[in-house]
Amino acid sequence: MKLQAANVRTLLMSVAIMLLAAIITAACETERVVEVEVIKEVPVEKVVTQEVVKTVEVQVPGETVVVEKEVVKTVEVPGQTVVKEVIKEVQVPGETVVVEKEVVKEVVVEKPVEVIREVLKEVEVVKEVVVEAQRPMVRPAPGTVLNIVTSDVGPANWHRPIANFPYNTMSTLLGVSEHLLDVAPDGTLLPMIAREWVVDDVGITWTIQPGVPWHDSAYGTVDVDDIHWSYENGSREGTVSHATGWYRDDFQNPRIVDENTVQWDWGENGPTIRYILTTRGLGSGTAIENKDYYETVGEEVHSSKFMGTGPYKVQSHVNDDIITLEAIKNHWRNTPDFEIVRAIEVPEQATRIALMKGGQGDITDISIPLLDQIVDEPGMRLVQGAVAGKTSAIFFMGGNFQIQPTLSDGTPNAPANTDNPWVGEPGNEEDLERARNLRRALSYAIDRDSINEFILFGQGCHQYVYTIDVCNPRHQDEWIHPYDLDKARELMAMGGFPDGFDMPLWIPTATPPDTFIEVAEAIVPMWEELGVTITIDKSAYSSRRPEFFERGALQDVFAFPWGGNLELVQYTDYLCDLIDGCTLWNSGYDDPIGYDVHKTFSQNYQDTDKAWDALVPYFEYHSHLGDLPVVSSLDWLDPLVVGPRIGEVDMVEHSLVMPEIEGIHIAEQ
């Protein structure tokens, strides 16, 4: 055994020499190393050993977990199928098994020749680099700031019933407020403040998520009183939120059932999918607000120094200047990446581009014609939300050209303004057709191809019908009418104004996207070729918005950026343009056809294809074959630009009012 020990020492010495050589080699990128090979043989040694093998299964209390899925109720109501699933874990006693066996055998082991190699040769050794494992980033990352440069931050007015569009959506987009429901990237509904909800033929039962904390810990957590009050107060008389206003129209006897449950019973008109628009965190759904805070500080302070439950809280809001937010650490649902967020009002596009290039801005929106000034900058890229709302250039022909003399409750309606050439006299079919021809002339005079080529760089879709474009598979070719200036002049003559007429045109500024303004302004000279004399009003949308709440007040032609392709549920809103009393605002027209379309559409919520088919008369009505109450041009998607400090972007809602900052993540360092 002494010889064996000597061999071991020799082996260890050789290994030590090789390790030393390896250490020296690691200090260089590539080194020459000399090695010597010596082969030494030793006699084979036979050893007889006993091997005992035991296999023992130790006694352990058995446990079997069975997961059962119980479908409590499946209910189909208009537009929504609800399946409530309950998961149960059941413990079942297991069995104990003990097995032991022992096997004794003799094994002859022949130890092979031991070889110690010392090789004499030159080799190239590549330096080994040891990389320290990256530590996970702390969220929010200390000292990080997200700078949003936007055209408008609006007034410090966050309270639901007095927050005008588009500012009523900012508390959601900026992650300050939360809702009963959230929205997945595919548009389906997810729990948020509501842990679960059951829709049946009676109404909706909401079960509230317990322990959701308010930004100010003195006010504890969200309770059912806050839920009930948010909807009751948000839908009060005079509210500027028609989406919240539907709550009173669609439900009756809303009540608190217990400390975790709220019940809404369907109203006289039965089930409706409008509750989706009212309750989800997308668009203008109702945010959950704190009742005690409102009653303690009053409405003005509550609205200007807003408190919610979202991943960010408001530090300050300087009117039309800057909003500063602070991240909520260990947020109950989603702790954000950035410690501070600033939304800075920068109306001029050139300045927004300069701030992005200089690293002072992280995200902004820029009109499509100016994207080439920034997209090639290092680290810049274009992003969009999963639920992408298109921008469009649509023209409402103000003056209530087709309106009923009385509303459904018997009260007199606003008279049609027949001083506007494009408005026909109600009940006089010949005059109504004359006015229709003028509206058709305006649509035929729009050179959509040129706008798409020179302003939208081919990114737009032609739109001849309100709320649906030619890129939509449900669009029908018969609704298309091409650019034809001669045809437009012929229609002008048929409309009684061969030499043109005067037209006041309101193209709102501040809030709408810059690309929309460029498209709307590009259409002006096309109409002037028909002899139309246009006076443009560029008042901010917020300054004239009250006109939508007084029927008949909107007299000008109104250019607006909404009305691109819509998801099916949104037609519960847009159909209301044709129905008095269906919304709190009116875009300047209504027609009996709306009642029939709305009724048929509502009855077919359960079947998507039937619901779309029910909308065909609505599209026909808006085409050049029908009444053409709204003149459409094109729609497109305005992207957002993000800088190098932004990493992954997984926004759900695509909005240019404010980006949905909960889906904006910091770039890994």
VEXKOLDO-855421 format. One line per field, with one value per residue (C-alpha): y, x negated, z. Coordinates in pm, 1 decimal, padded with zeros to 6 digits. Layout:
BEGIN
y <- (Y, ...)
x <- (X, ...)
z <- (Z, ...)
***
This chain:
BEGIN
y <- (00000.0, 00229.1, 00220.4, 00327.1, 00620.3, 00733.1, 00725.3, 00941.3, 01199.5, 01205.6, 01253.6, 01540.0, 01712.9, 01687.8, 01825.7, 02116.2, 02197.8, 02191.3, 02414.7, 02667.5, 02672.9, 02725.6, 03019.9, 03184.1, 03122.1, 03289.6, 03618.7, 03650.5, 03646.4, 03385.1, 03226.4, 02960.7, 02683.9, 02404.3, 02067.0, 01741.6, 01399.0, 01112.5, 00779.4, 00563.3, 00222.1, 00045.9, -00318.6, -00404.0, -00448.2, -00671.4, -00593.0, -00799.7, -00601.7, -00661.7, -00441.8, -00416.2, -00273.0, -00168.6, -00025.8, 00131.0, 00321.8, 00516.2, 00547.3, 00894.9, 01009.4, 01005.1, 01305.2, 01333.2, 01671.8, 01664.7, 01982.5, 02005.4, 02263.5, 02339.5, 02541.4, 02717.2, 02895.9, 02968.2, 03252.1, 03404.8, 03765.0, 04016.1, 04038.1, 03846.7, 03484.7, 03444.4, 03122.3, 03130.3, 02869.9, 02763.1, 02579.6, 02344.8, 02169.0, 01843.8, 01645.8, 01265.5, 01026.9, 00833.3, 00487.9, 00407.5, 00142.2, 00003.5, -00220.8, -00328.6, -00571.4, -00650.2, -00799.3, -00907.9, -00987.3, -01005.8, -00777.9, -00810.6, -00474.9, -00460.9, -00122.5, -00027.1, 00106.3, 00454.4, 00706.0, 01040.2, 01250.4, 01542.9, 01657.3, 01859.2, 02075.9, 02429.1, 02512.7, 02825.7, 02892.8, 03134.0, 03345.7, 03244.3, 03538.4, 03510.7, 03709.1, 03813.5, 03714.3, 04016.3, 04108.6, 04158.6, 04521.8, 04679.9, 04817.2, 05105.3, 05165.4, 05432.9, 05772.0, 05684.9, 05935.3, 05880.8, 06204.2, 06217.8, 06513.2, 06568.4, 06836.5, 06889.2, 06797.8, 06984.8, 07130.9, 06970.7, 06834.7, 06459.5, 06401.7, 06182.2, 06380.1, 06711.0, 06588.6, 06672.1, 06451.4, 06378.3, 06458.4, 06210.2, 05926.6, 06054.7, 05913.0, 05566.9, 05610.5, 05756.3, 05467.0, 05676.6, 05521.4, 05167.8, 05025.4, 04739.1, 04557.8, 04550.9, 04471.4, 04207.6, 04274.6, 04082.5, 04306.0, 04052.3, 04152.8, 04078.1, 04130.4, 04444.5, 04610.1, 04353.4, 04012.1, 03842.3, 03925.7, 03724.5, 03843.3, 03680.8, 03763.8, 03960.2, 04184.3, 04187.4, 04078.6, 04230.8, 04077.6, 04324.7, 04249.2, 04290.5, 04500.2, 04733.2, 05033.4, 05399.3, 05618.9, 05792.2, 05519.6, 05728.2, 05627.0, 05254.7, 05027.6, 05025.4, 04914.4, 04864.1, 05215.1, 05357.4, 05141.2, 05235.0, 05605.4, 05623.3, 05521.5, 05707.8, 06034.7, 05981.5, 05946.2, 06234.5, 06489.6, 06715.4, 06469.9, 06526.5, 06153.1, 05988.3, 05648.3, 05680.0, 05827.1, 05498.9, 05342.1, 05517.1, 05430.7, 05064.4, 04959.8, 04989.7, 04928.8, 04926.0, 04825.1, 04701.6, 04337.8, 04285.1, 04407.4, 04242.3, 04247.9, 04501.3, 04416.2, 04597.6, 04488.6, 04542.3, 04842.6, 04849.5, 04782.0, 04459.5, 04334.7, 04542.3, 04517.6, 04888.0, 04793.7, 04691.1, 05048.0, 05180.1, 04945.3, 04863.3, 05040.9, 05135.8, 05455.8, 05643.8, 05378.6, 05484.4, 05502.5, 05407.6, 05709.8, 05755.0, 05868.4, 05972.8, 06177.7, 06358.9, 06440.4, 06551.7, 06787.0, 06883.9, 06842.0, 07108.3, 06971.5, 06613.1, 06687.9, 06892.8, 06681.8, 06349.1, 06021.5, 05675.9, 05320.0, 05278.5, 05213.1, 05588.0, 05874.0, 06243.2, 06463.8, 06778.5, 06900.4, 07250.6, 07346.5, 07325.7, 07281.8, 06963.4, 06659.1, 06485.0, 06132.4, 05911.3, 05530.7, 05322.2, 05074.7, 04722.1, 04808.4, 04552.5, 04460.2, 04592.3, 04786.2, 05018.0, 05049.3, 05424.1, 05611.1, 05942.9, 06022.0, 06369.7, 06460.6, 06789.3, 07001.1, 07083.2, 07190.8, 07243.2, 06929.6, 07072.1, 07121.9, 06769.4, 06628.5, 06834.9, 06715.3, 06353.5, 06394.7, 06565.0, 06286.9, 06508.4, 06318.1, 05945.2, 05913.9, 06138.2, 06146.0, 06309.0, 06349.7, 06094.1, 06349.2, 06440.0, 06089.5, 06085.5, 06359.0, 06126.9, 05755.5, 05718.3, 05864.6, 05609.8, 05426.4, 05566.5, 05332.1, 05334.7, 05155.5, 05108.7, 04958.8, 04619.9, 04770.2, 05025.3, 05300.2, 05457.6, 05830.5, 05958.3, 06284.5, 06301.9, 06599.0, 06640.7, 06862.8, 07074.3, 07220.9, 06916.8, 06861.4, 06555.2, 06586.7, 06502.6, 06787.5, 06634.2, 06420.3, 06081.3, 06239.7, 06479.0, 06794.7, 07011.5, 06941.3, 07198.4, 07318.8, 07234.2, 07521.3, 07550.0, 07858.9, 07609.7, 07500.7, 07138.8, 07120.2, 07017.7, 07113.7, 06833.7, 06676.3, 06821.1, 06524.0, 06731.6, 06977.3, 06698.0, 06537.6, 06874.7, 06906.5, 06544.4, 06622.2, 06899.9, 06662.6, 06404.7, 06670.2, 06743.0, 06373.1, 06325.7, 06627.7, 06468.0, 06330.4, 06047.1, 05897.4, 06216.4, 06254.9, 05895.6, 05930.5, 06269.5, 06302.3, 05948.9, 05785.9, 05506.5, 05417.1, 05522.7, 05344.2, 05519.8, 05582.0, 05658.0, 05546.0, 05666.9, 05415.3, 05161.7, 05183.6, 04994.2, 04786.7, 04632.7, 04292.0, 04390.1, 04691.6, 04668.8, 04800.7, 04958.6, 05219.7, 05347.1, 05661.0, 05769.3, 06115.9, 06285.3, 06663.3, 06679.7, 06462.1, 06685.4, 06998.1, 06825.9, 06745.2, 07105.1, 07222.9, 06961.3, 07092.8, 07444.1, 07598.7, 07561.4, 07848.7, 07735.3, 07860.8, 07982.3, 07723.4, 07778.5, 07489.5, 07408.4, 07218.7, 07187.6, 07217.3, 07118.2, 06778.4, 06615.7, 06453.7, 06668.9, 06432.9, 06481.6, 06858.6, 06828.1, 06599.8, 06822.5, 07132.8, 06954.0, 06895.3, 07267.1, 07361.9, 07059.9, 07199.0, 07548.4, 07414.4, 07372.4, 07737.9, 07675.4, 07968.4, 07828.7, 08012.0, 07801.5, 07813.6, 07655.5, 07682.6, 07413.5, 07127.8, 07191.7, 07549.6, 07448.0, 07110.2, 07243.8, 07279.7, 06900.9, 06903.3, 07138.3, 06987.1, 07202.4, 07420.5, 07281.0, 07470.8, 07467.7, 07183.8, 07007.3, 06816.7, 06550.2, 06262.8, 05981.7, 05729.6, 05491.3, 05119.6, 05036.5, 04724.7, 04584.8, 04698.3, 05062.8, 05078.1, 05093.0, 05447.1, 05551.9, 05429.2, 05674.9, 05961.8, 05871.5, 05845.2, 06129.7, 06074.9, 05784.9, 05989.2, 06304.5, 06475.6, 06509.8, 06557.1, 06752.8, 06501.9, 06221.1, 06005.5, 05746.6, 05477.7, 05482.6, 05330.2, 05029.9, 04968.5, 05006.8, 04765.7, 04498.9, 04536.3, 04501.6, 04186.6, 04019.0, 04077.7, 03704.3, 03631.3, 03837.2, 03785.6, 03876.2, 04185.0, 04302.9, 04227.5, 04442.7, 04735.4, 04719.1, 04964.4, 05200.6, 05185.6, 05224.5, 05531.2, 05688.4, 05603.9, 05816.0, 05584.1, 05691.6, 06013.0, 06071.0, 06277.4, 06256.9, 06308.8, 06074.1, 06081.5, 05839.4, 05674.0, 05566.9, 05468.4, 05738.9, 05562.3, 05672.4, 05735.2, 05605.0, 05675.4, 05458.7, 05463.7, 05269.5, 04891.7, 04663.4, 04828.6, 04625.5, 04889.8, 04761.5, 05084.3, 05287.7, 05650.9, 05980.9, 06171.2, 06012.4, 05686.4, 05400.5, 05420.4, 05098.8, 04914.3, 05115.5, 04949.7, 05070.0, 04947.2, 04692.4, 04840.9)
x <- (00000.0, -00308.7, -00355.5, 00005.9, -00044.8, -00353.3, -00151.0, 00108.8, -00149.4, -00291.2, 00058.8, 00134.1, -00194.7, -00117.7, 00233.4, 00088.1, -00150.7, 00137.0, 00356.9, 00073.3, 00036.4, 00411.6, 00408.2, 00124.0, 00308.3, 00630.3, 00443.7, 00392.3, 00615.8, 00394.2, 00074.4, -00185.5, -00211.1, -00476.0, -00358.5, -00563.5, -00407.4, -00544.1, -00362.7, -00409.7, -00253.2, -00171.8, -00065.7, 00301.1, 00437.9, 00738.4, 00961.1, 01254.7, 01525.8, 01875.2, 02153.0, 02469.9, 02770.5, 03076.2, 03394.2, 03615.6, 03936.4, 03984.5, 04327.0, 04468.4, 04826.6, 04984.1, 05157.1, 05346.2, 05464.5, 05754.2, 05836.9, 06196.8, 06337.9, 06700.5, 06898.0, 07151.2, 07346.3, 07315.7, 07538.2, 07563.4, 07680.4, 07656.2, 07292.3, 07146.9, 07119.9, 07018.1, 06883.0, 06801.5, 06545.7, 06471.2, 06146.0, 06141.8, 05848.2, 05946.6, 05716.8, 05753.6, 05564.2, 05291.7, 05139.3, 04812.2, 04588.5, 04267.7, 04034.6, 03684.4, 03443.0, 03074.4, 02845.9, 02486.3, 02248.8, 01879.7, 01738.4, 01391.0, 01253.8, 00953.9, 00783.9, 00652.3, 00307.0, 00271.8, 00139.7, -00010.6, -00053.4, -00287.5, -00262.6, -00533.2, -00364.5, -00258.0, 00111.3, 00323.9, 00532.6, 00828.3, 00874.1, 01171.7, 01390.1, 01596.8, 01923.4, 02100.3, 02465.7, 02692.6, 02894.9, 03268.0, 03371.5, 03546.7, 03889.2, 03937.4, 03577.1, 03434.7, 03380.0, 03549.3, 03773.0, 04008.5, 04059.5, 04372.7, 04376.1, 04733.2, 04934.7, 05174.8, 05189.0, 05514.2, 05653.3, 05616.4, 05968.7, 05983.4, 06322.7, 06542.2, 06865.8, 06687.5, 06381.5, 06435.8, 06316.8, 06033.3, 05907.6, 06150.9, 05932.8, 05602.3, 05632.4, 05657.5, 05387.6, 05146.2, 05202.0, 05359.5, 05707.2, 05836.2, 06169.5, 06400.8, 06262.7, 05938.2, 05884.2, 05657.4, 05459.3, 05723.9, 05998.0, 06148.8, 06241.8, 06028.0, 06082.6, 05946.6, 06124.0, 06396.7, 06256.2, 06539.7, 06874.6, 07177.5, 07410.6, 07752.7, 08107.9, 08159.2, 07854.6, 07488.8, 07345.6, 07005.1, 06770.6, 06503.7, 06133.5, 06053.7, 05765.7, 05700.7, 05528.4, 05587.4, 05285.8, 05341.9, 05325.3, 05541.8, 05838.6, 05774.4, 05886.1, 06156.4, 06495.6, 06839.7, 06944.6, 06673.5, 06792.3, 07156.5, 07079.6, 06844.3, 07129.5, 07410.4, 07214.4, 07050.3, 07389.2, 07555.2, 07762.4, 07538.2, 07250.0, 07029.4, 06961.5, 07225.2, 07060.0, 07114.0, 07456.4, 07565.6, 07543.7, 07868.9, 08033.5, 07937.3, 07979.4, 08231.2, 08217.6, 07834.8, 07753.7, 07492.8, 07558.8, 07285.4, 06933.3, 06796.2, 07088.8, 07279.8, 07586.2, 07714.1, 08051.2, 08127.7, 08341.6, 08665.0, 08487.8, 08332.4, 07973.7, 07719.1, 07348.6, 07305.2, 07197.7, 06864.7, 06794.5, 06894.4, 06686.9, 06367.1, 06032.8, 06039.2, 06167.4, 06394.7, 06499.5, 06578.4, 06279.0, 06327.7, 06294.8, 06289.8, 06615.8, 06470.4, 06192.6, 06447.8, 06670.9, 06373.8, 06197.6, 06482.8, 06523.6, 06274.0, 05982.6, 06082.1, 06067.8, 05746.6, 05553.6, 05682.4, 05638.2, 05680.3, 05553.5, 05334.1, 04959.0, 04886.8, 05008.8, 05032.7, 04765.1, 04877.2, 05067.3, 04999.4, 05274.6, 05166.5, 04804.1, 04688.1, 04815.5, 04579.5, 04647.7, 04476.7, 04461.5, 04637.0, 04386.0, 04516.4, 04839.5, 05112.8, 05135.2, 04841.2, 04542.6, 04419.6, 04065.7, 04015.4, 03988.3, 04112.1, 04323.5, 04354.3, 04607.7, 04490.1, 04709.8, 04525.2, 04774.9, 04517.6, 04409.1, 04065.7, 03997.1, 04115.2, 03880.1, 03589.9, 03657.6, 03662.6, 03337.9, 03174.0, 03268.4, 03506.7, 03811.1, 03881.6, 04214.0, 04424.2, 04656.0, 04549.0, 04746.0, 04674.2, 04523.4, 04256.5, 04161.7, 03866.1, 03706.4, 03667.9, 03710.7, 03351.8, 03207.7, 03016.6, 03243.6, 03569.1, 03850.7, 04224.5, 04472.9, 04847.8, 05101.9, 05263.7, 05612.9, 05526.1, 05777.8, 05739.3, 05743.5, 05969.6, 06071.1, 06451.6, 06682.2, 07012.9, 07241.7, 07382.7, 07731.2, 07950.4, 08023.7, 08240.8, 08421.8, 08760.0, 08988.2, 09038.9, 08828.6, 08944.7, 09079.0, 09295.6, 09087.3, 09008.6, 08679.4, 08432.5, 08537.7, 08330.0, 08105.2, 08209.5, 07990.0, 07706.2, 07714.0, 07633.8, 07942.0, 08271.7, 08619.6, 08770.3, 09071.6, 08980.4, 08825.6, 08726.8, 08532.9, 08380.7, 08249.0, 08111.3, 07914.7, 07794.5, 07643.5, 07432.2, 07299.5, 07224.3, 07042.2, 06812.3, 06723.7, 06659.8, 06424.8, 06184.3, 05872.3, 05809.3, 05527.0, 05319.1, 05373.8, 05268.9, 04958.5, 04824.1, 04940.2, 04991.3, 04716.5, 04952.8, 05040.7, 05406.4, 05724.3, 05985.1, 06306.9, 06635.7, 06865.3, 06865.3, 06701.0, 06585.2, 06303.8, 06224.0, 05959.8, 06232.6, 06342.9, 06704.9, 06685.6, 06884.7, 06752.8, 07086.7, 07028.4, 06716.0, 06732.4, 06401.6, 06251.7, 06435.5, 06426.9, 06659.6, 06913.9, 06877.4, 06952.7, 07256.6, 07386.3, 07325.9, 07552.3, 07814.1, 07794.1, 07879.4, 07533.0, 07333.1, 07103.6, 07050.6, 07154.4, 07008.0, 06904.7, 06780.0, 06543.0, 06427.9, 06098.3, 06027.7, 05670.5, 05472.7, 05629.6, 05658.3, 05348.3, 05132.0, 05173.8, 05550.5, 05511.8, 05287.8, 05535.4, 05833.9, 05651.6, 05548.6, 05915.9, 05997.9, 05846.3, 06017.8, 06354.6, 06255.4, 06219.4, 06598.2, 06639.4, 06698.5, 06573.0, 06441.6, 06380.8, 06175.1, 06219.1, 05928.7, 06079.3, 05975.6, 06222.6, 06284.7, 06396.9, 06683.9, 06769.2, 07079.7, 07247.0, 07277.1, 07494.4, 07754.2, 07940.1, 07917.9, 07637.5, 07373.7, 07421.6, 07076.4, 06925.0, 06717.1, 06398.3, 06312.4, 06061.6, 06292.3, 06485.0, 06227.0, 06295.5, 06478.9, 06503.4, 06853.6, 06937.7, 06867.3, 07164.4, 07385.1, 07247.8, 07226.4, 07576.3, 07700.0, 07616.4, 07938.6, 08151.2, 08259.3, 08198.2, 07958.2, 07648.3, 07588.0, 07438.5, 07557.1, 07348.3, 07606.2, 07843.7, 08084.9, 08318.0, 08593.3, 08378.7, 08166.0, 08438.5, 08484.7, 08111.4, 08041.6, 08321.6, 08213.2, 07849.9, 07933.4, 08134.8, 07842.4, 07557.4, 07528.3, 07433.3, 07142.6, 07224.5, 07589.6, 07489.8, 07266.7, 07542.2, 07777.7, 07538.6, 07554.3, 07851.4, 07649.1, 07356.0, 07589.4, 07742.2, 07396.1, 07295.8, 07338.0, 07627.6, 07806.1, 07827.8, 07451.8, 07495.4, 07120.9, 06850.4, 06554.5, 06207.7, 05943.3, 05832.8, 05486.4, 05283.5, 05071.5, 04773.4, 04592.3, 04216.7, 04006.4, 03642.9, 03351.2, 03441.7, 03757.9, 03740.3, 04037.1, 04369.3, 04685.8, 04958.0, 05312.8, 05487.9, 05345.9, 05403.3, 05252.1, 05414.1, 05157.5, 04968.7, 05078.7, 04773.8, 04839.4, 04726.0, 04404.5, 04098.6, 03747.7, 03462.3, 03244.1, 02908.4)
z <- (00000.0, 00032.3, -00342.6, -00385.4, -00147.7, -00343.8, -00661.1, -00499.3, -00392.7, -00745.1, -00884.4, -00645.2, -00729.5, -01099.8, -01047.0, -00846.5, -01130.9, -01380.6, -01160.6, -01126.6, -01501.9, -01537.8, -01294.0, -01482.6, -01809.1, -01677.5, -01639.6, -02015.8, -02317.3, -02498.5, -02362.0, -02462.5, -02199.6, -02187.9, -02058.3, -02017.3, -02067.0, -01853.7, -01838.6, -01531.8, -01490.6, -01163.6, -01105.1, -01110.6, -00762.6, -00692.2, -00398.8, -00274.2, -00098.1, 00033.3, -00093.3, 00112.0, -00064.9, 00134.9, -00004.7, 00260.7, 00213.4, 00531.7, 00686.2, 00608.6, 00664.0, 00325.3, 00173.8, -00149.9, -00281.4, -00523.6, -00712.0, -00812.2, -01053.4, -00985.8, -01240.4, -01026.1, -01291.4, -01660.0, -01776.0, -02117.8, -02117.5, -02397.4, -02495.7, -02202.3, -02097.3, -01736.5, -01593.5, -01225.5, -01122.8, -00766.6, -00693.0, -00391.0, -00230.1, -00052.2, 00176.4, 00154.4, 00389.5, 00209.0, 00264.8, 00434.3, 00271.5, 00432.0, 00227.7, 00332.6, 00168.4, 00211.8, -00052.7, 00032.1, -00252.1, -00320.2, -00583.4, -00739.5, -00842.5, -01071.6, -01041.3, -01385.1, -01467.0, -01322.4, -01573.2, -01486.3, -01797.1, -01822.7, -02184.9, -02353.3, -02614.5, -02691.5, -02651.8, -02674.3, -02367.7, -02384.0, -02073.6, -01866.6, -01764.4, -01449.2, -01478.0, -01161.9, -01162.6, -01223.6, -00922.3, -00976.0, -01008.8, -00714.4, -00805.6, -00815.7, -00915.8, -00679.8, -00841.3, -01170.9, -01348.8, -01642.1, -01839.0, -02055.8, -02294.0, -02407.5, -02578.7, -02287.7, -01917.8, -01862.7, -01541.4, -01197.3, -01214.4, -01153.3, -00989.3, -01206.3, -01250.8, -01324.6, -01521.4, -01888.6, -02169.3, -02231.9, -01882.2, -01727.6, -01856.8, -01716.9, -01366.3, -01520.9, -01785.3, -01529.4, -01291.2, -01015.2, -01018.4, -01041.1, -01152.0, -01077.3, -01382.3, -01575.7, -01944.0, -02096.9, -02417.4, -02613.8, -02471.7, -02232.3, -01878.5, -01573.8, -01199.2, -01036.4, -00740.5, -00804.3, -00715.5, -00903.9, -01058.7, -01162.5, -01439.1, -01456.4, -01557.6, -01234.4, -01254.8, -01152.2, -00817.4, -00738.8, -00481.2, -00371.8, -00334.3, 00036.5, 00167.3, -00128.6, 00036.2, -00041.4, -00110.8, 00221.1, 00483.3, 00718.1, 00500.5, 00526.8, 00244.3, -00021.8, 00108.5, -00040.3, 00066.0, -00160.6, -00451.0, -00408.9, -00362.1, -00663.5, -00893.2, -00719.5, -00707.8, -01047.8, -01217.8, -01034.8, -01225.4, -01429.7, -01454.2, -01759.2, -01789.7, -02004.0, -01949.2, -01574.2, -01641.4, -01798.4, -01453.7, -01355.8, -01687.4, -01690.7, -01326.0, -01047.4, -00675.5, -00651.2, -00295.0, -00052.6, 00032.6, 00291.3, 00368.6, 00052.2, -00190.9, -00401.9, -00612.0, -00921.4, -01062.1, -01429.2, -01516.0, -01712.3, -02044.3, -01919.0, -01955.7, -02146.4, -02217.5, -02154.1, -01801.2, -01958.3, -02069.8, -01728.2, -01515.7, -01703.0, -01692.2, -02058.7, -02211.2, -01974.3, -01723.3, -01366.4, -01133.4, -00768.2, -00537.1, -00159.0, -00003.6, 00335.0, 00173.4, -00044.8, 00252.8, 00465.2, 00220.8, -00011.5, -00386.4, -00496.7, -00292.9, -00367.4, -00740.5, -00743.5, -00488.7, -00602.0, -00414.7, -00560.0, -00521.1, -00830.3, -00852.1, -00866.4, -00646.7, -00731.4, -00579.5, -00759.3, -01063.4, -01192.0, -01435.6, -01800.0, -01694.5, -01520.6, -01330.6, -01087.9, -00964.0, -00707.3, -00721.1, -00455.8, -00315.0, -00264.9, -00443.2, -00380.0, -00748.3, -00951.1, -00815.5, -01095.5, -01231.4, -01206.8, -00878.4, -01020.2, -01326.9, -01475.2, -01743.6, -01896.0, -02122.0, -02445.3, -02715.2, -02992.7, -03178.2, -03260.0, -02890.2, -02805.1, -03067.6, -02930.2, -02575.6, -02689.5, -02883.1, -02586.5, -02346.8, -02147.1, -02266.5, -02257.2, -02439.3, -02660.4, -02958.7, -03284.1, -03603.1, -03873.2, -04118.3, -03860.1, -03747.4, -03985.5, -03772.3, -03475.5, -03549.8, -03675.6, -03356.5, -03142.1, -02899.4, -03042.3, -03141.9, -03210.2, -02982.7, -02952.0, -02715.5, -02766.7, -02787.7, -03052.0, -03108.5, -03449.2, -03509.0, -03784.4, -03946.5, -03936.6, -03994.3, -03813.3, -04016.0, -03734.5, -03719.7, -03649.9, -04017.8, -03947.4, -03621.3, -03472.7, -03363.5, -03019.2, -02790.8, -02666.0, -02346.4, -02550.6, -02494.0, -02798.1, -02967.3, -03093.9, -03440.5, -03744.2, -03851.1, -04214.6, -04251.3, -04292.1, -04660.0, -04565.3, -04337.6, -04493.9, -04377.7, -04164.7, -04333.8, -04674.3, -04857.2, -05159.6, -04944.4, -04738.4, -05057.2, -05172.2, -04848.0, -04874.7, -05215.1, -05063.0, -04800.0, -05069.8, -05272.0, -04978.7, -04949.2, -05323.0, -05313.8, -05062.6, -05231.7, -04986.3, -05195.8, -05176.9, -04803.4, -04745.3, -04963.5, -04857.3, -04495.3, -04368.2, -04581.2, -04676.1, -04316.6, -04342.4, -04446.5, -04657.8, -04471.7, -04644.5, -04364.6, -04005.6, -03763.3, -04024.0, -04281.7, -04600.6, -04417.6, -04201.9, -04336.9, -04267.0, -04495.7, -04819.4, -05149.8, -05240.2, -04971.6, -05149.2, -05361.0, -05517.4, -05541.9, -05830.0, -05845.2, -06144.7, -05963.4, -05658.7, -05864.1, -06014.9, -05667.0, -05556.5, -05835.8, -05742.8, -05388.3, -05504.2, -05449.1, -05772.0, -05674.5, -05318.4, -04973.7, -04645.9, -04388.5, -04031.4, -03951.8, -03600.0, -03588.7, -03215.0, -03094.4, -02779.7, -02717.8, -03064.7, -03219.9, -03445.2, -03741.0, -03721.0, -03738.5, -04045.0, -04221.8, -04137.3, -04258.4, -04580.6, -04665.0, -04643.8, -04986.5, -05144.4, -05038.0, -05141.2, -05498.0, -05488.4, -05401.5, -05030.7, -04822.0, -04494.3, -04168.7, -03928.3, -03552.8, -03360.4, -03012.9, -02766.4, -02743.4, -02373.4, -02438.2, -02667.8, -02523.4, -02337.4, -02677.5, -02690.6, -02378.9, -02523.9, -02813.3, -03121.8, -02987.4, -03224.7, -03549.6, -03708.7, -03903.7, -03638.7, -03722.5, -03467.5, -03433.3, -03319.1, -03520.2, -03660.3, -03646.3, -03323.8, -03111.3, -03101.1, -02747.6, -02834.4, -03067.3, -02759.3, -02734.2, -03098.7, -03182.7, -02924.8, -03160.2, -03335.0, -03021.4, -02797.7, -02428.8, -02489.4, -02408.7, -02209.4, -02512.8, -02870.4, -03181.5, -03372.8, -03531.4, -03460.7, -03669.2, -03613.1, -03775.8, -03463.7, -03248.5, -03476.6, -03519.7, -03150.0, -03056.7, -03306.8, -03209.3, -02838.1, -02898.0, -03073.6, -02830.0, -02766.3, -03128.3, -03258.7, -03627.7, -03576.1, -03379.2, -03664.0, -03914.7, -03709.5, -03763.2, -04143.8, -04164.6, -03942.8, -04185.6, -04483.8, -04321.3, -04295.2, -04652.0, -04966.7, -05054.0, -04735.5, -04539.2, -04493.1, -04174.9, -04107.4, -04370.9, -04321.0, -04478.3, -04343.4, -04022.1, -03905.6, -03602.7, -03440.0, -03277.1, -02963.6, -02962.7, -02672.0, -02588.8, -02474.2, -02103.2, -02184.8, -02195.6, -02252.5, -02337.3, -02280.5, -02276.9, -02317.5, -02410.4, -02696.2, -02605.5, -02712.7, -02427.0, -02196.8, -02240.0, -02016.0, -01790.9, -01600.7, -01913.1, -01957.3, -01806.4, -01739.2, -01956.3, -01777.0, -01682.3)
***
